[in-house]
């Protein structure tokens, strides 16, 4: 994430996506990228090491399993 004047802090972004969207997120520098595998890791660990979480619309159905864990970190991209 880049702001015009910056905050002085790096944000760790997790992206729930598949295919080309996952590849684009990795290329853009997301700290964590995955689909079902990332949902399973979040559920197993009961947490996620990220400041911001975004998901593609096709992944939103899977995030219901870990919604309480992700809480306010979760957003969506349309």
Secondary structure, DSSP 8 states (H G I E B T S, - for coil): ---SS--SS---EEEE--HHHHHHHHHHT-SEEESHHHHHHHHHHTS-S-SEEEEEGGGHHHHGGGHHHHGGGEEEE-
